[in-house]
């Protein structure tokens, strides 16, 4: 089990983990089992590097079987990939009229038709039943096929060798990541923490720290965990993570509102939003044992911080703290001997005899007292950075920049880069920005109204000031690090990979990971979307929908369950019930030439939960692409081929009702991987302007290639054209987004 889980982690990094003790020989000639393994893996779209192939040749056949099993599990070869329609690339001709006739035939129980396993009667001359694998009326599948056409992919992905050192380096890089970990990294960290000892290293992010603290407490090291809890917010974050599984402190009312909204339904009789709201409130109730109460009381009592400072930090989440104080019986523990500091904290907090820094900033800002405002902001450089743009518009650019220059060296590098990336969008009067409120879905907001006070030339000057300031600051940071190397190699692919800053992806990538904003070129004329859900679940009504939104210059179109055939797109049929344990699938074929001829601009890939609630956990969505035509089974309609998969993600958090997972740029023939949640039971709920705002945000991001160029210039390194350099940065290195963040020098 240990090696199986660690194999999954290595596969996410485009590698195969082989412990050194498993390599027992040094045989050069390929054995029969190695050749068979290579052939089977090639059918799945992968091949081995020379180093990995040699290592595999010297491990036991049992481990080779385990590697193949993991690959097959991750690629879902044992799942049911049968759609509702056979040869679904040819339209069945079904219409709304067919559904209406069938509806009334079943209401009045007419006899002229075919009775199916689900109990529905399909009238003669409506649906062509010979074309279906299930009921065309209720979307229940009856027939299931296996994968037939595999190994059609035009390009094999090369897997590298991972040993213990690579695994430990990856472990340390996750702990040291200078940006928040996404869902894939969090999942990998949890797995590796389960099997490997915790290394002695600094943990850079608070969210990552919660996972470390949780591990220590589970192992009975509460005292050791307490040294990592520096502020009351750290304690609150840990307690909330244990209660909800969320690493960010999302307000209870936000979680309840999302749960309620996800359970709304078009048909009033099917709406369960009220029940979901009550259930969510019940789930969020706090209940702690005496041991846990004492642990938290000790943490607060022994915290090395002034009581008034602690109260000020607790103030923004005052409502949540009141709930936790009651549930943890802290008022009771504060009366015990030795808990004098906790007693004083309770007194100051409840009587609110403390000053709040943010209120002072807001007050002086409203009074237009620039000196006092900037004096306060300099005390907290990170918050100064976050409010820099609005303060430039409020007090004037020159004065604000002059004050900010004094503290920019104390600002975390990720914030400095964020300023440089987003200045282009922020100072554009006509630009709508994409934002994602804590615990909410992606939204677009209009530009700051104060921008209208300035002319275009002034706004352009502001953009340039930000760019010059931030680039100079980063060059200074790079130059301050001594580097004996002379040459550097930067892989051209790195110019298509954005630096991972501010993206907290909520889906897990079990195949080699890609950063949000990565662009995938389309080799052929066809892109095939796929969605698989319901694996290991009992047979039930569970309606997930795969759809796409097509944007033209002057109009929009969509391909979904309500519109199976449209220009350039063909849907495989709407499945609304899942079979027992094996899951089910939907597809959409996208013909790029046909869309280009019709002058389509973008195609947005989406999936939705039509059923009450959010997208079902472990639902997998992605797309296939190959230079050669991808076949569809004539017998069953199965159209999945693991060797053609470009990218796929697995939904793990049940908070989203709708998810955008990619955008095809028709003219450029490339797909941008992005993740954007939205509220909506159908694709019609998607705000395409919101997608465009997110694309603008992603395109403004600094890419890894440009960041490395900045490093080379600051440290006097010569960029060379091949990997025969002192410093080599290739696509394999960039697979580990946590390692890339080490370029962000603080």
C-alpha positions in Angstrom: 0.0 0.0 0.0 2.8 2.4 0.9 4.6 2.1 -2.5 1.2 2.2 -4.3 0.4 5.6 -2.8 3.9 6.9 -3.3 3.7 5.8 -7.0 0.6 7.9 -7.4 2.5 11.0 -6.1 5.5 10.4 -8.4 3.1 9.9 -11.4 1.8 13.4 -10.8 5.3 14.6 -11.3 5.7 12.6 -14.5 7.9 10.0 -12.8 7.8 6.5 -11.4 9.1 6.0 -7.8 11.4 2.9 -7.3 13.0 2.5 -3.8 16.7 1.7 -4.2 16.4 -1.5 -2.2 14.0 -2.9 -4.8 16.7 -2.6 -7.5 18.5 -5.9 -6.9 20.6 -6.4 -10.0 22.4 -4.6 -12.9 21.2 -6.6 -15.9 21.6 -4.8 -19.2 19.5 -7.0 -21.5 15.7 -6.3 -21.3 13.8 -9.1 -19.6 10.5 -10.4 -21.0 8.4 -8.8 -18.2 10.0 -5.4 -18.8 9.2 -5.6 -22.5 5.6 -6.6 -21.8 5.3 -3.7 -19.2 6.7 -1.2 -21.7 4.2 -2.4 -24.4 1.2 -2.2 -22.0 2.3 1.3 -20.8 2.7 2.5 -24.4 -1.0 1.6 -25.0 -1.8 4.0 -22.2 0.2 6.8 -23.8 3.4 6.6 -21.8 7.0 5.4 -22.3 10.0 5.2 -20.0 13.2 7.2 -20.0 16.4 5.2 -20.5 17.3 5.5 -16.8 13.9 4.4 -15.7 13.8 1.5 -18.1 17.1 0.2 -16.8 15.9 0.5 -13.2 12.6 -1.3 -14.0 14.6 -4.1 -15.7 16.1 -4.9 -12.3 13.1 -4.9 -10.1 10.8 -7.8 -9.3 7.8 -8.6 -11.6 5.5 -7.9 -8.7 6.5 -4.3 -8.6 6.1 -4.0 -12.4 2.5 -5.3 -12.0 1.9 -2.7 -9.2 3.2 0.1 -11.5 0.9 -1.0 -14.3 -2.1 -1.3 -11.9 -1.5 2.3 -10.6 -1.4 3.7 -14.1 -4.5 1.9 -15.1 -6.3 3.0 -11.9 -5.3 6.6 -12.4 -6.4 6.5 -16.1 -9.7 4.8 -15.1 -9.4 1.8 -17.5 -11.5 -0.3 -15.1 -14.3 2.3 -15.1 -17.4 2.2 -17.2 -17.0 4.6 -20.2 -20.1 3.6 -22.1 -22.3 6.6 -23.2 -26.1 6.6 -23.7 -25.9 6.5 -27.5 -24.1 4.0 -29.8 -22.1 5.7 -32.6 -23.1 9.0 -31.0 -21.0 11.0 -33.5 -24.0 10.5 -35.8 -27.0 12.4 -34.5 -30.0 10.2 -33.5 -32.5 12.8 -34.6 -34.3 12.9 -31.2 -36.3 16.0 -30.5 -38.3 17.7 -27.7 -41.5 16.3 -29.4 -40.2 12.7 -28.8 -39.8 13.5 -25.1 -43.3 15.0 -24.9 -45.0 12.1 -26.7 -43.1 9.6 -24.5 -44.1 11.6 -21.4 -47.9 11.5 -22.2 -47.7 7.8 -23.3 -46.3 6.9 -19.9 -48.9 9.1 -18.1 -51.8 7.5 -19.9 -50.1 4.1 -20.1 -50.6 3.5 -23.9 -49.7 0.1 -25.2 -48.1 0.9 -28.6 -44.5 0.9 -27.7 -41.5 -0.9 -26.2 -41.3 -1.3 -22.4 -37.7 -0.9 -21.1 -36.0 -2.2 -18.0 -36.6 1.1 -16.2 -40.3 0.7 -16.6 -40.8 3.4 -19.3 -42.7 2.7 -22.5 -41.1 4.2 -25.6 -43.8 4.8 -28.2 -43.2 3.5 -31.8 -41.8 6.0 -34.3 -40.1 8.2 -31.6 -36.6 7.3 -30.4 -34.6 4.9 -32.5 -34.1 2.4 -29.7 -31.5 0.3 -31.6 -29.1 3.3 -31.2 -29.3 3.5 -27.4 -27.5 1.7 -24.5 -30.3 2.7 -22.1 -33.5 4.6 -21.8 -33.6 7.7 -24.0 -36.4 9.2 -21.9 -35.0 8.9 -18.3 -31.3 8.6 -19.1 -30.8 5.2 -17.3 -28.0 3.0 -18.9 -28.5 -0.7 -19.3 -25.6 -1.9 -21.5 -21.9 -1.5 -20.7 -18.9 -2.0 -22.8 -15.1 -2.1 -22.3 -12.4 0.0 -23.8 -11.8 -1.0 -27.4 -9.7 1.6 -29.2 -6.6 2.3 -27.1 -3.1 3.3 -28.1 -4.4 5.8 -30.7 -2.4 8.7 -29.2 0.1 10.4 -31.5 2.6 11.3 -28.8 4.0 9.2 -25.9 4.6 11.0 -22.6 8.1 10.1 -21.1 8.2 9.0 -17.5 11.4 9.6 -15.4 12.9 7.7 -12.5 12.3 8.8 -8.9 14.3 7.5 -6.0 14.2 8.3 -2.2 16.1 11.5 -2.7 13.7 12.8 -5.3 10.8 11.9 -3.0 12.3 13.6 0.0 13.2 16.7 -2.1 9.6 16.9 -3.2 8.4 16.5 0.4 10.6 19.4 1.6 9.6 21.5 -1.4 5.9 21.2 -0.5 6.7 22.3 3.1 8.8 25.2 1.9 6.4 26.3 -0.8 6.1 30.1 -0.7 2.6 30.1 -2.2 -0.6 28.3 -0.9 -0.7 24.6 -2.0 -3.4 23.6 -4.4 -5.7 20.6 -3.8 -3.2 18.2 -5.7 -0.3 19.4 -3.6 -2.3 19.1 -0.3 -3.3 15.6 -1.2 0.3 14.6 -2.1 1.6 16.2 1.2 -1.0 14.3 3.2 0.0 11.0 1.6 3.8 11.5 2.0 3.4 12.7 5.6 1.6 9.4 6.3 4.6 7.3 5.2 7.7 9.4 5.7 9.1 11.1 8.8 8.7 14.9 9.1 11.9 16.5 7.9 13.5 19.4 9.8 12.7 22.4 7.7 10.8 25.7 8.0 7.2 25.7 6.8 6.6 28.8 4.7 2.8 29.0 4.5 0.2 29.0 7.3 -2.1 26.7 5.4 0.6 24.1 5.0 1.5 24.5 8.7 -2.0 23.3 9.6 -1.3 19.9 8.0 1.9 19.6 9.9 0.2 20.6 13.2 -2.6 18.0 12.6 0.0 15.3 12.1 1.9 16.2 15.3 -1.4 16.2 17.3 -2.5 12.9 15.9 0.9 11.5 17.0 0.3 12.9 20.5 2.8 15.8 20.2 0.5 18.7 21.3 3.4 20.5 23.0 5.6 20.3 19.9 2.7 21.6 17.8 2.2 24.6 20.1 5.5 26.1 19.1 4.1 26.6 15.5 1.0 28.4 16.8 2.2 32.0 16.9 -1.1 33.9 16.9 -4.7 33.2 17.8 -5.6 33.1 14.1 -3.3 30.1 13.8 -5.3 28.3 16.4 -8.6 29.4 14.8 -7.4 28.1 11.4 -6.4 24.8 12.8 -9.7 24.3 14.7 -11.7 25.3 11.6 -9.7 22.9 9.4 -10.4 20.1 11.8 -14.1 20.9 11.7 -14.6 21.6 7.9 -11.5 20.2 6.1 -11.0 23.8 4.7 -7.5 25.3 5.1 -8.9 28.8 4.7 -11.1 30.4 7.4 -14.3 30.6 5.5 -17.2 32.1 7.6 -20.0 29.6 8.6 -22.6 31.8 6.9 -20.8 31.5 3.6 -20.6 27.7 3.8 -24.3 27.5 4.7 -25.3 29.8 1.9 -23.3 27.8 -0.7 -24.8 24.5 0.5 -28.3 26.0 0.3 -27.7 27.5 -3.1 -26.3 24.2 -4.5 -29.5 22.4 -3.5 -31.8 24.8 -5.3 -33.6 23.2 -8.3 -35.5 24.5 -11.3 -38.5 22.5 -10.3 -39.9 23.7 -7.0 -41.0 20.3 -5.8 -37.4 19.0 -6.1 -35.8 22.0 -4.3 -34.1 20.9 -1.1 -32.3 24.1 -0.3 -34.0 24.6 3.1 -33.1 21.0 4.2 -29.5 21.5 3.0 -29.3 24.7 5.0 -30.4 23.0 8.2 -28.1 20.0 7.6 -25.1 22.4 6.9 -25.8 24.3 10.1 -25.9 21.0 12.0 -22.6 19.9 10.4 -20.9 23.1 11.5 -21.8 22.8 15.2 -18.8 22.7 17.5 -18.2 19.9 20.0 -15.0 19.2 21.9 -13.8 16.8 24.5 -12.2 17.9 27.8 -8.8 17.0 26.5 -9.2 19.2 23.4 -10.5 22.1 25.5 -7.5 21.9 27.8 -5.1 21.7 24.9 -6.5 25.0 23.3 -6.7 26.7 26.7 -3.0 25.9 27.2 -2.1 27.2 23.7 -3.8 30.6 24.4 -2.5 30.9 27.9 1.1 30.2 26.9 1.2 32.3 23.7 4.1 34.6 23.7 2.1 37.7 22.7 0.6 40.8 24.4 -3.1 40.3 25.3 -4.3 43.4 23.6 -2.4 42.3 20.4 -4.1 38.9 20.6 -7.5 40.5 21.0 -6.9 42.8 18.0 -6.0 39.7 15.9 -9.1 37.9 17.1 -11.4 40.9 16.3 -12.0 40.4 12.5 -13.4 36.9 13.3 -15.1 37.9 16.5 -18.3 36.1 15.8 -16.5 32.8 15.2 -14.3 33.3 18.3 -17.4 33.7 20.5 -18.7 30.3 19.2 -15.3 28.6 19.8 -14.9 30.1 23.3 -18.2 28.7 24.3 -17.6 25.3 22.7 -14.1 25.0 24.2 -15.3 26.1 27.7 -12.5 28.7 27.8 -14.4 30.8 30.4 -14.4 27.8 32.7 -10.7 27.0 32.2 -9.7 30.7 32.6 -10.8 30.5 36.3 -8.3 27.8 37.1 -5.0 28.4 38.8 -2.2 29.0 36.3 -4.5 30.3 33.6 -4.3 34.0 34.6 -3.3 35.2 31.1 -6.3 33.3 29.6 -8.5 35.0 32.2 -7.2 38.4 31.3 -7.6 37.6 27.6 -11.3 36.7 28.1 -11.9 39.9 30.1 -10.2 42.2 27.5 -11.9 40.4 24.5 -15.4 40.4 25.9 -15.2 44.1 27.1 -13.5 45.2 23.8 -11.0 47.3 25.6 -8.5 47.2 22.7 -7.7 49.2 19.6 -8.1 47.8 16.1 -5.3 48.7 13.6 -7.6 48.5 10.6 -10.1 50.9 12.1 -7.3 53.5 12.6 -6.3 53.1 8.9 -9.9 53.5 7.7 -10.4 56.5 9.9 -7.3 58.4 8.8 -7.9 57.5 5.2 -11.4 58.9 5.3 -10.0 62.1 6.9 -7.5 62.2 4.0 -4.7 62.2 6.5 -2.0 60.8 4.2 0.9 60.9 6.7 -0.9 59.0 9.4 -2.4 56.5 6.9 1.0 55.7 5.5 2.7 55.6 8.9 0.2 52.9 9.9 0.5 51.0 6.6 4.3 50.8 7.0 3.8 48.9 10.2 2.3 46.1 8.1 4.0 46.0 4.7 1.9 43.0 3.4 -1.4 44.9 3.9 0.2 48.0 2.4 1.0 46.0 -0.7 -2.6 44.7 -0.9 -4.0 48.2 -0.7 -1.4 49.9 -2.9 -3.4 50.4 -6.1 -6.5 51.9 -4.3 -4.2 54.2 -2.2 -2.5 55.4 -5.4 -5.9 56.5 -6.7 -6.9 57.9 -3.3 -3.8 59.9 -2.3 -1.9 60.2 -5.6 0.6 57.8 -7.2 3.8 59.6 -6.5 3.3 60.1 -2.8 2.0 56.5 -2.4 4.9 54.9 -4.3 7.5 57.0 -2.4 6.1 55.6 0.9 5.8 52.1 -0.4 9.5 52.1 -1.6 10.6 52.4 2.0 9.0 49.0 2.9 9.0 47.0 -0.3 12.0 44.9 0.8 9.8 43.6 3.7 7.0 42.6 1.4 6.8 38.8 0.5 8.0 38.1 -3.0 4.6 36.6 -4.1 2.9 39.9 -3.4 5.5 41.9 -5.3 5.0 39.7 -8.3 1.2 39.9 -7.9 1.4 43.7 -8.0 3.4 43.6 -11.3 1.0 41.1 -12.9 -2.3 42.7 -12.0 -1.4 46.4 -12.5 -2.2 46.1 -16.2 -5.8 45.0 -15.5 -6.4 47.2 -12.5 -5.6 50.5 -14.1 -7.8 49.8 -17.2 -11.1 51.8 -16.9 -12.9 49.4 -19.2 -11.5 46.1 -17.8 -13.7 43.9 -15.6 -11.6 41.8 -13.2 -12.1 38.2 -12.1 -12.2 37.7 -8.4 -13.0 34.7 -6.2 -14.4 35.7 -2.7 -13.3 33.4 0.1 -15.6 30.4 -0.1 -17.5 31.7 -3.1 -17.5 31.2 -6.9 -15.6 33.2 -9.5 -17.2 36.6 -10.1 -16.3 39.6 -12.2 -16.3 43.1 -10.8 -16.1 46.5 -12.5 -13.2 48.8 -12.4 -12.5 51.2 -9.5 -14.7 54.3 -9.9 -11.8 56.5 -9.0 -10.1 55.6 -12.3 -12.5 58.0 -14.0 -10.7 60.9 -12.3 -7.5 60.2 -14.2 -6.8 60.4 -18.0 -5.2 57.6 -20.0 -1.7 59.1 -19.8 -1.8 59.3 -16.0 -3.1 55.7 -15.7 -0.4 54.5 -18.1 2.2 56.2 -15.9 0.8 54.5 -12.8 1.2 51.1 -14.6 4.8 51.9 -15.5 5.6 53.0 -12.0 4.4 49.7 -10.6 6.3 47.7 -13.2 9.5 49.6 -12.7 9.3 49.4 -8.9 8.5 45.7 -8.7 11.1 44.6 -11.3 13.8 46.7 -9.6 12.8 45.2 -6.2 13.0 41.6 -7.6 16.3 42.3 -9.4 17.7 43.5 -6.1 16.6 40.4 -4.4 18.1 38.1 -7.0 21.4 40.1 -7.0 21.7 39.8 -3.3 22.1 36.0 -3.6 25.6 35.1 -4.6 25.7 32.7 -7.5 29.0 31.1 -8.7 27.3 29.7 -11.9 27.9 31.3 -15.3 25.3 29.8 -17.7 21.6 29.0 -17.5 19.3 27.0 -19.8 15.6 28.0 -19.9 13.3 25.5 -21.7 11.0 27.3 -24.2 8.0 25.5 -22.7 8.5 27.5 -19.5 7.3 30.6 -21.4 3.8 29.0 -21.6 3.7 28.2 -17.8 2.5 30.9 -15.4 4.0 31.3 -12.0 1.6 29.7 -9.5 0.6 32.7 -7.3 -2.9 33.1 -5.8 -4.4 30.0 -7.5 -5.9 27.6 -5.0 -7.1 24.9 -7.4 -9.9 22.8 -5.8 -9.5 19.8 -8.1 -6.9 17.0 -7.9 -4.7 16.2 -11.0 -3.8 12.5 -10.8 -1.9 12.6 -14.1 1.2 14.9 -14.6 0.1 18.2 -13.2 -0.2 21.5 -15.1 -0.4 25.0 -13.6 -3.5 27.0 -14.2 -3.1 29.0 -17.4 -0.9 26.3 -19.1 -1.6 26.1 -22.9 -2.0 22.8 -24.7 -1.6 22.9 -28.5 -4.2 20.8 -30.4 -2.5 18.6 -32.9 -5.4 17.3 -34.9 -8.8 18.7 -36.0 -10.8 17.1 -33.1 -11.0 17.7 -29.3 -13.0 15.2 -27.3 -14.3 16.2 -23.9 -15.1 13.4 -21.4 -16.7 13.2 -18.0 -16.9 10.0 -15.8 -18.8 9.9 -12.5 -20.4 7.4 -10.0 -17.5 4.9 -9.6 -18.0 2.8 -6.4 -21.5 4.4 -5.7 -24.7 2.4 -5.6 -27.2 2.7 -8.5 -29.2 5.9 -8.1 -30.4 9.1 -9.8 -27.3 11.3 -10.0 -27.4 13.7 -12.9 -24.1 15.4 -13.8 -24.0 17.3 -17.1 -21.1 17.8 -19.5 -21.5 20.9 -21.7 -19.7 23.5 -23.7 -20.3 27.2 -24.4 -19.4 28.5 -27.9 -18.7 32.2 -28.2 -18.9 34.0 -31.5 -18.2 37.6 -32.3 -21.9 38.6 -32.0 -23.7 35.6 -30.4 -23.2 32.5 -28.4 -24.2 28.8 -28.7 -24.0 25.8 -26.5 -23.9 22.0 -26.7 -25.5 20.3 -23.7 -28.2 17.8 -22.7 -30.8 20.1 -24.2 -28.9 20.7 -27.5 -27.1 17.5 -28.4 -26.1 18.6 -31.9 -24.9 22.1 -32.9 -22.3 23.6 -35.3 -19.0 22.0 -34.6 -20.1 20.0 -31.5 -21.8 16.7 -30.9 -22.9 15.4 -27.5 -23.1 11.6 -26.6 -26.5 11.8 -24.8 -27.7 12.8 -21.4 -27.3 10.2 -18.6 -29.3 11.0 -15.5 -28.9 7.8 -13.4 -25.8 5.8 -12.6 -25.4 2.0 -12.7 -24.1 0.1 -9.7 -20.5 0.7 -8.6 -19.0 1.2 -12.1 -20.0 4.7 -13.0 -21.0 6.2 -16.3 -19.7 8.7 -18.9 -20.6 11.5 -21.3 -18.6 12.9 -24.2 -18.6 15.9 -26.5 -16.8 15.9 -29.9 -15.5 19.3 -31.0 -14.6 19.9 -34.7 -12.2 22.8 -34.9 -12.4 23.2 -38.7 -16.1 23.5 -38.6 -16.0 26.0 -35.8 -13.4 28.1 -37.5 -15.5 28.1 -40.7 -18.4 29.4 -38.6 -16.1 32.0 -37.1 -16.3 30.8 -33.5 -13.8 32.5 -31.1 -13.8 30.4 -28.0 -15.2 27.1 -26.7 -15.5 26.8 -22.9 -15.6 23.3 -21.3 -17.9 23.0 -18.3 -19.5 20.4 -16.1 -22.6 20.9 -13.8 -24.5 19.2 -11.1 -28.1 19.1 -12.4 -29.1 17.0 -9.4 -29.5 18.7 -6.0 -26.2 19.4 -4.3 -22.8 20.1 -5.7 -20.6 18.2 -8.2 -20.2 14.6 -6.9 -16.8 13.8 -5.4 -14.4 11.8 -7.6 -16.1 13.0 -10.8 -13.4 13.2 -13.5 -13.4 15.6 -16.4 -10.8 16.3 -19.1 -10.1 16.3 -22.8 -8.5 14.1 -25.4 -6.5 15.2 -28.4 -4.5 13.4 -31.1 -3.0 14.1 -34.5 -4.8 11.0 -35.8 -8.6 10.5 -35.9 -9.9 9.0 -32.6 -12.3 6.1 -33.1 -15.7 5.5 -31.4 -16.8 2.0 -30.8 -19.6 1.0 -33.2 -20.9 -1.6 -30.8 -21.1 0.4 -27.6 -20.1 4.0 -28.4 -17.2 3.9 -25.9 -14.9 6.8 -27.0 -12.3 7.0 -24.2 -8.7 6.3 -25.0 -6.2 6.9 -22.2 -3.3 7.4 -24.6 -5.0 10.5 -26.1 -5.7 12.2 -22.8 -4.2 15.7 -22.7 -5.4 16.7 -19.2 -7.9 15.5 -16.6 -8.9 16.6 -13.1 -10.8 14.9 -10.3 -13.3 16.9 -8.2 -12.6 16.4 -4.5 -14.3 19.3 -2.7 -18.1 19.4 -2.7 -18.6 23.1 -2.9 -19.1 23.8 -6.6 -22.3 23.6 -8.6 -20.6 24.3 -11.9 -17.0 24.1 -13.0 -15.2 25.5 -16.1 -12.1 23.2 -16.8 -10.7 24.6 -20.0 -11.1 27.1 -22.9 -10.3 26.3 -26.5 -9.0 29.3 -28.6 -10.3 28.3 -32.0 -8.0 30.6 -34.0 -4.8 29.6 -32.1 -5.8 26.0 -31.9 -4.8 25.7 -28.3 -6.6 24.9 -25.0 -6.0 26.9 -21.9 -6.3 24.9 -18.7 -8.2 26.9 -16.0 -10.5 26.2 -13.1 -13.4 28.5 -12.5 -16.3 27.6 -10.3 -19.7 29.1 -11.0 -23.2 28.8 -9.6 -25.7 27.2 -12.0 -27.6 24.0 -12.6 -27.0 24.2 -16.3 -24.3 25.8 -18.6 -26.7 28.7 -19.1 -25.7 29.9 -15.7 -22.2 30.5 -16.9 -21.2 34.1 -17.3 -18.8 34.0 -20.3 -17.6 37.5 -19.6 -16.4 36.2 -16.3 -14.4 33.5 -18.2 -12.9 36.3 -20.4 -12.0 38.2 -17.2 -10.3 35.1 -15.8 -8.4 34.5 -19.1 -7.2 38.2 -19.0 -6.0 37.6 -15.4 -4.2 34.4 -16.4 -2.6 36.0 -19.4 -1.3 38.9 -17.3 0.6 36.5 -15.0 4.3 36.4 -15.1 5.5 33.2 -16.7 8.3 31.0 -15.4 10.5 31.7 -18.4 10.4 35.5 -17.9 11.0 35.1 -14.1 14.2 33.0 -14.9 15.3 35.7 -17.4 15.0 38.3 -14.6 17.1 36.0 -12.4 19.7 35.6 -15.2 20.0 39.4 -15.8 20.3 40.2 -12.1 22.9 37.5 -11.4 24.9 38.0 -14.6 24.1 34.5 -16.1 24.4 33.8 -19.8 21.3 32.1 -21.3 22.4 29.1 -23.5 20.4 27.1 -26.1 21.0 23.6 -24.7 20.9 21.8 -21.4 24.7 21.8 -21.2 24.6 24.6 -18.7 25.5 25.3 -15.0 21.8 25.8 -14.2 19.2 23.8 -16.1 15.5 24.7 -15.9 13.3 22.3 -18.0 9.7 21.3 -18.1 10.3 18.3 -15.7 11.7 20.7 -13.1 8.6 23.0 -13.5 6.2 20.1 -12.9 6.8 20.7 -9.2 5.1 24.1 -8.7 6.3 24.2 -5.0 9.9 24.0 -6.1 9.3 26.8 -8.6 8.2 29.1 -5.8 11.8 29.0 -4.3 12.6 31.5 -7.0 10.4 34.0 -5.0 13.2 35.3 -2.8 12.1 37.0 0.4 
